[in-house]
Amino acid sequence: MINRAIRFYAVGGVLAFGAALASSVSMAAVINASVGGAPDSAIFYVNFDHLAATGGATTGGITVTFSGTGAGTASLPDIPGQYAAPFISGNNGTLFGNSQADGPDKTQYLTTGIGQVTLQLNAYHQYFGLLWGSVDDYNTLSFYDGDKFLFNFTGLDVSSLANGNQGVGGTFYVNINSSDAFNRVVASSTGYAFEFDNVALANEPISLPIRGEVPEPGTLTLLGLGLFAGITARRRRTG
């Protein structure tokens, strides 16, 4: 009876320990990206159609600032080697006031050049979406709580290719949910360029159509340890 109790508490301890560690290594944010996708159940839909070339406030409560070489607003026609418009597809511009047919974004958008675009939000949010054009592996999107860095994603998190494709297959609508609230987002690039438009925001995480999501390696390992301990105890008990 004592041995059975010891095995029970040992298994419980392993499972509890595993769950605690799994929680400690869990991601602060989840990203979902798809060609032609659109935000689902967001609260604020922001375009940059009327933003001044020097930056400033948008109607959606975002204050935009630019730094570095070539950062600023952009529009058609593209300038080769500097920036190219994100690709609108599947009516994913409609929620942002752009009902154009599939093709390069005809409205004004933002580009980092070799620098960065800072979006200062007027409130804390846990969901952020954007139309990310011609995704490159040297593009980075970073999230902050004030001056405190929370997490970031690069172009490789959006697409394993991330090769600057300027066609329909190179632009993604990217949805990000975070367990930590943020009030500042910085788009940066170490090469020409990171182009984006049509930002969506929500105060809380929203439902994302995440496909093929699997537990993180750390979570899988710890769950495996717990299951192994449970099986071992059961075999000893039946033996």
C-alpha positions as CSV (number, residue, x, y, z in Angstrom):
1,M,0.0,0.0,0.0
2,I,2.9,2.3,0.9
3,N,4.7,1.4,-2.4
4,R,1.5,2.1,-4.4
5,A,1.2,5.5,-2.7
6,I,4.9,6.3,-3.4
7,R,4.4,5.4,-7.1
8,F,1.3,7.5,-7.3
9,Y,2.9,10.6,-5.9
10,A,6.1,10.0,-8.0
11,V,4.1,9.9,-11.2
12,G,2.1,13.0,-10.1
13,G,5.3,14.8,-9.3
14,V,6.8,14.0,-12.7
15,L,3.6,15.2,-14.5
16,A,3.4,18.3,-12.4
17,F,7.0,19.1,-13.0
18,G,6.6,18.4,-16.7
19,A,3.6,20.7,-16.9
20,A,5.4,23.5,-15.1
21,L,8.4,23.3,-17.4
22,A,6.2,23.0,-20.5
23,S,4.5,26.2,-19.4
24,S,7.8,27.9,-18.8
25,V,8.9,27.2,-22.4
26,S,5.6,27.9,-24.1
27,M,5.7,30.6,-26.8
28,A,4.4,34.1,-25.9
29,A,3.0,34.4,-29.4
30,V,1.5,32.3,-32.2
31,I,1.8,33.3,-35.9
32,N,-0.5,32.3,-38.8
33,A,0.1,33.4,-42.4
34,S,-1.7,32.6,-45.6
35,V,-1.7,33.9,-49.2
36,G,-5.0,35.8,-49.7
37,G,-5.9,35.5,-46.0
38,A,-7.7,38.1,-44.0
39,P,-8.1,38.9,-40.3
40,D,-10.9,37.2,-38.4
41,S,-12.9,39.1,-35.8
42,A,-10.5,41.9,-35.4
43,I,-11.7,45.2,-33.8
44,F,-9.7,47.9,-35.6
45,Y,-8.9,47.9,-39.3
46,V,-6.2,50.5,-40.2
47,N,-4.9,51.6,-43.6
48,F,-2.2,54.2,-44.3
49,D,-3.9,55.9,-47.3
50,H,-3.8,59.4,-45.9
51,L,-0.6,59.2,-43.8
52,A,1.8,62.0,-44.4
53,A,5.2,61.2,-45.9
54,T,6.8,62.2,-42.7
55,G,4.6,59.9,-40.6
56,G,2.1,60.8,-37.9
57,A,-1.2,59.6,-36.6
58,T,-3.7,57.3,-38.4
59,T,-7.4,57.2,-38.0
60,G,-7.0,53.9,-36.2
61,G,-5.0,55.3,-33.3
62,I,-1.5,54.3,-34.6
63,T,1.3,56.8,-34.6
64,V,3.9,56.0,-37.3
65,T,7.5,57.1,-37.3
66,F,10.3,56.3,-39.7
67,S,14.1,55.9,-39.3
68,G,16.9,54.7,-41.5
69,T,17.5,54.8,-45.2
70,G,14.4,54.8,-47.4
71,A,11.9,54.2,-44.7
72,G,8.5,55.9,-45.3
73,T,5.3,55.8,-47.3
74,A,5.2,54.3,-50.8
75,S,2.7,53.8,-53.6
76,L,2.7,52.6,-57.2
77,P,4.7,52.6,-59.4
78,D,7.3,50.3,-57.8
79,I,10.9,51.5,-57.7
80,P,13.1,48.5,-58.5
81,G,15.7,47.8,-55.9
82,Q,13.9,49.9,-53.3
83,Y,10.3,48.8,-52.8
84,A,7.4,46.9,-54.4
85,A,3.8,47.0,-53.5
86,P,2.2,44.2,-51.5
87,F,-0.1,42.0,-53.6
88,I,-3.8,42.2,-52.9
89,S,-5.6,38.9,-53.5
90,G,-8.8,37.2,-52.5
91,N,-10.5,40.5,-51.6
92,N,-8.3,40.7,-48.5
93,G,-8.2,44.5,-48.8
94,T,-12.0,45.0,-48.5
95,L,-12.1,45.3,-44.7
96,F,-9.6,48.1,-45.1
97,G,-11.5,50.1,-47.7
98,N,-9.7,48.7,-50.7
99,S,-12.0,46.7,-53.0
100,Q,-9.6,46.5,-55.9
101,A,-9.2,43.4,-58.0
102,D,-6.2,41.1,-57.4
103,G,-3.0,42.8,-58.1
104,P,-0.3,45.1,-56.6
105,D,-1.7,47.3,-53.8
106,K,-3.0,50.5,-55.4
107,T,-3.3,52.3,-52.1
108,Q,-0.5,53.9,-50.1
109,Y,1.5,51.5,-47.9
110,L,4.6,51.6,-45.7
111,T,8.2,50.5,-46.4
112,T,11.1,50.2,-44.0
113,G,13.8,50.7,-46.7
114,I,17.0,49.7,-44.9
115,G,15.7,50.9,-41.6
116,Q,12.5,50.6,-39.6
117,V,8.9,51.7,-39.2
118,T,7.6,52.1,-35.7
119,L,3.9,51.7,-34.9
120,Q,3.1,53.3,-31.5
121,L,-0.3,52.0,-30.5
122,N,-2.7,54.1,-28.4
123,A,-3.7,51.1,-26.3
124,Y,-2.5,47.6,-25.4
125,H,-3.4,44.8,-27.8
126,Q,-3.0,41.0,-28.0
127,Y,-3.7,40.5,-31.7
128,F,-1.9,42.1,-34.6
129,G,-2.4,41.5,-38.3
130,L,-0.8,42.9,-41.4
131,L,-0.5,42.5,-45.2
132,W,3.2,41.6,-45.5
133,G,4.5,42.0,-49.0
134,S,7.4,40.3,-50.9
135,V,8.5,38.6,-47.7
136,D,12.3,38.3,-47.2
137,D,14.3,36.4,-44.6
138,Y,15.9,39.7,-43.5
139,N,12.6,41.3,-42.5
140,T,11.8,41.4,-38.8
141,L,8.6,42.3,-36.9
142,S,9.2,43.0,-33.2
143,F,6.7,43.6,-30.4
144,Y,7.2,45.7,-27.2
145,D,5.5,46.6,-24.0
146,G,6.8,50.2,-23.8
147,D,10.6,49.8,-24.1
148,K,10.5,46.1,-23.0
149,F,11.1,43.7,-25.8
150,L,8.6,40.8,-25.9
151,F,9.2,38.7,-29.0
152,N,9.7,38.9,-32.8
153,F,9.1,37.1,-36.0
154,T,11.2,37.1,-39.2
155,G,10.2,36.5,-42.8
156,L,11.2,32.8,-42.3
157,D,8.5,32.4,-39.7
158,V,6.0,33.6,-42.4
159,S,7.4,31.5,-45.3
160,S,10.2,29.0,-45.5
161,L,11.1,30.5,-48.9
162,A,11.0,34.2,-47.9
163,N,12.8,35.1,-51.1
164,G,11.2,38.4,-52.0
165,N,8.6,37.1,-54.4
166,Q,6.7,40.2,-55.6
167,G,3.8,38.2,-57.0
168,V,0.7,36.8,-55.4
169,G,2.7,33.9,-53.8
170,G,5.0,36.2,-52.0
171,T,2.5,38.3,-50.0
172,F,0.8,36.9,-46.9
173,Y,-1.8,38.2,-44.5
174,V,-0.1,37.5,-41.2
175,N,-2.0,37.1,-38.0
176,I,-0.3,37.1,-34.6
177,N,-1.8,36.3,-31.2
178,S,0.1,37.1,-28.0
179,S,-0.4,36.0,-24.4
180,D,1.4,39.3,-23.5
181,A,-0.2,42.6,-24.3
182,F,1.9,45.0,-26.4
183,N,1.6,48.7,-27.3
184,R,4.5,49.1,-29.8
185,V,5.4,47.2,-33.0
186,V,8.5,47.7,-35.0
187,A,9.0,46.5,-38.6
188,S,12.7,46.5,-39.6
189,S,14.9,45.3,-42.4
190,T,18.6,45.0,-43.0
191,G,18.1,45.1,-46.8
192,Y,15.6,46.7,-49.2
193,A,12.8,46.3,-47.9
194,F,9.9,45.3,-45.7
195,E,6.6,46.5,-47.3
196,F,3.3,46.2,-45.5
197,D,-0.2,47.6,-45.3
198,N,-3.7,47.0,-43.8
199,V,-3.0,46.5,-40.1
200,A,-5.7,44.9,-37.9
201,L,-5.8,45.0,-34.1
202,A,-7.7,43.5,-31.2
203,N,-7.5,44.0,-27.5
204,E,-7.6,40.2,-26.9
205,P,-6.4,37.2,-29.0
206,I,-8.8,36.2,-31.8
207,S,-9.5,32.8,-33.4
208,L,-6.9,31.9,-35.9
209,P,-7.2,29.1,-38.6
210,I,-3.9,27.5,-37.5
211,R,-3.2,24.5,-39.6
212,G,-0.9,21.7,-38.7
213,E,-0.1,23.1,-35.2
214,V,1.9,20.7,-33.0
215,P,3.2,21.0,-29.5
216,E,6.7,22.5,-29.1
217,P,9.6,20.0,-28.8
218,G,10.0,20.9,-25.1
219,T,6.4,20.2,-24.4
220,L,6.4,16.9,-26.3
221,T,9.5,15.8,-24.3
222,L,8.0,16.6,-21.0
223,L,4.7,15.0,-21.8
224,G,6.6,11.9,-22.9
225,L,8.4,11.7,-19.6
226,G,5.1,11.9,-17.8
227,L,3.5,9.2,-19.9
228,F,6.6,7.0,-19.6
229,A,6.4,7.3,-15.8
230,G,2.8,6.4,-15.8
231,I,3.2,3.4,-18.0
232,T,6.2,2.1,-15.9
233,A,4.1,2.4,-12.7
234,R,1.2,0.6,-14.2
235,R,3.4,-2.3,-15.4
236,R,5.0,-2.7,-12.0
237,R,1.6,-2.7,-10.4
238,T,0.1,-5.3,-12.7
239,G,3.3,-7.4,-12.5
